[in-house]
Amino acid sequence: MTEYIPESHWRPALAARELRPFPASGFTSALVVAAHPDDETLGAAGLLQRLHAEGTEITLVIATDGEAAFPESTSDERRELGRLRRTELADSLTAQGLHEVEPVWLGLPDSGLSAHAGELTAALAELATGRELCLAPWPGDPHPDHQAAGLATLRAAPVTSHCWSYPIWLWHWLADDDPAIPWSRAFAYPLDQHEQAGKAAAVAAFASQLKPGPRGEDPILPPEVLAHFARDTEVFFREPPTKSAPHSRFAELYGGAPDPWQVSTRWYERRKRAVALAALPDQHYGFVVEPACGTGVLTRELAARCDRLLAFDPVPAAVAQATTSSTVDVRVGALPSDLPPSGVDLLVYSEILYYLDDAELTETIERSVAALRPGGQLLAVHWLHWAAEAPRDGRDAHRRLLERPEFDVLVEHTDEQFLLHVLRRR
């Protein structure tokens, strides 16, 4: 009998993590990918029930028929198992109240997905178009098919999709302190009693995985494995882009609306702006730099509190809207290359740092340290939610700033919607 890490290990480990809640509301469409029929049920049945109840259009894609669950099976036995597992998935969806979700079967070889990565990615790219949410197996899961399905989904997902993954074999093969587990990107979805009951019934529908194989092989899902999926919580990992958000994406947004974030009118933006300006310790500054100035709404407020202001944005359509005066220089530019080399009294980063990948954020912070004179200040204010195009959230961007020994914290404010820091260069 294979030895697995017991659920008794995971209960206290997960409780100690205090994971952030999964943002399950607000999605109109979702692409859900599974390597084998039952992956989606084990890893995400509770969430799928919630999405369905909220009216999310769900496209469920099954990469393989799961026909190779028992490797010693003959060709005929594999074909029969594949047919059976398709039937079991239909029964499982019905048990969850998802009977109208019609799975898309790709029919790729079970236990051989990595050799068909191109074909899988191409099929998913067509299906992912316009999907707000993409959910797939965790790309780091200790199963090659799960890894292949997760990676293909991330390659196929449009830049506008919120990408998430669900682990399966992690619970059996990895301990909670394994460095491969991305806990900083982990979120929890709590299941209510109805969702727990639906998930239990759905798992029970996969009878072929719960009983011994045709030659007496151990069940694929023995009781000690099923215990991991009888929890009242499902865990998901955010799978953000690995590269900075492309400037073309922002140009597209400005092409669709002159003020795509409604910076001048939306209450969140107005309140955040007022808090940010009030947080600045000095009434007046010498030289202020505002990257990613957008249409210049904050720029105009800053101009009244400084001698000279440089504002820039990578989108010409945004720069064209920013109001200029004799003390304000507004131009097309981007981080990190267009930061001035020195002499800055105040740097203002509003809703921009989380759009940068690791390399560009590191360089931006390095250049910021160099640009600020001793005693100069840095204002950072960022949304706490995670934008689809962003490689990180606001918490992570601010963490990277706070780790720098060159900065002292002057002001710290945690709002329910945004995080704000004012730092002083030593």
Summary of the structure (lengths in Angstrom):
residues: 426
radius of gyration: 25.0
end to end distance: 60.5
largest distance: 83.7
contacts: 1431
relative contact order: 0.10
helix: 39%
strand: 23%
